[in-house]
Amino acid sequence: MSYDIDNRLVIGLASSALFDLSESDAVFQSKGEQEYRVYQRAHQDSPLRPGVAFPFVRRLLSLNQLSPENPPVEVVLLSRNDPDTGLRVFKSIEHHDLGITRAVFLQGQNPYKYVPAFNISLFLTANEKDVYQATEGGVPAGLVLRSLVDEYDVGDEELRLAFDFDGVLADDESEAVYQSGDLDSFKEHEVRNAKVPHNPGPLKEFLGKIAYIQQLERSKADDDINYKPKLRVAIVTARNAPAHERVINTMRSWDIMVNDAFFLGGVEKKRVLEVMKPHIFFDDQRLHLDSTSSVLPSVHIPFGIANR
């Protein structure tokens, strides 16, 4: 019987996003592929340390406890390794007790072309070239930036996700207006179009499937008074009033309701995110991420006019 992936949240994950590969990458860069192969075989039973996306992925997979017989989350490893050198990654997955069983190994090749085959809603990697090629190919992809990890995988099992709005959840139409004019022109445009929903951006489908899992959590909480929902979702945007209304109306048109929203109007996002401590933050502008990545797991979505 085939395994249905059409109705699940599927994440495509490079080993560079899941684990800290700095040591093995240094061997590859300094000594070449053959020595890298020898190194990986010699260390295949030495578990890799968690990488930037590890706290996010571990908590996301824990949501499969909502429905063990029909798990809502699937994570597929998409690797530039060949199967031989990639064995260490699979052994590390087993060591860390992550429920990842499916993988694609493509020696030296960008695996993003296989994203549609697995119905993947988001592809995460630390390889910048791979992300840009994926984005140009219309694949929802994010570049995992070098960020803090350890303190984001302690404490309770709540999973906190934070998203920028324009160029991430929504398209870059309004960002284009802002880039071509000034703040007043942007606000006038947004007031004029307050009731016109935005077209989806690259992570809208991902958020929609997250919202479905939140519905599963609410149903479980209704049936079990001891169950506390784990997922908490926030929008953190540089917009403020009166440009906030279009954001809310867009989310309503998508039938998605987030837990929190921060309309910052130019206040540095890092100030809010340091308090929230999301396990992952998505933004389309490196200007914001260069700041946030110094204190929390951050992902660049290189989409739209802000990245041309």
Secondary structure, DSSP 8 states (H G I E B T S, - for coil): -----TTSEEEEE-HHHHB--HHHHHHHHHH-HHHHHHHHHHTTTS---B-TTHHHHHHHHHGGGG-TTS-SEEEEEEESS-HHHHHHHHHHHHHTT----EEEE-TTS-GGGGTGGGT-SEEEES-HHHHHHHHHTT--EEEE-S---GGGGSSS--EEEEE-SBTTTB-SHHHHHHHHS-HHHHHHHHHHTTTS---B-TTHHHHHHHHHHHHHHHHHHHH-TT----EEEEEEES--TTTHHHHHHHHHHTT---SEEEE-TTS-HHHHHHHH--SEEEES-HHHHHHHTTTS-EEE---SGGG-
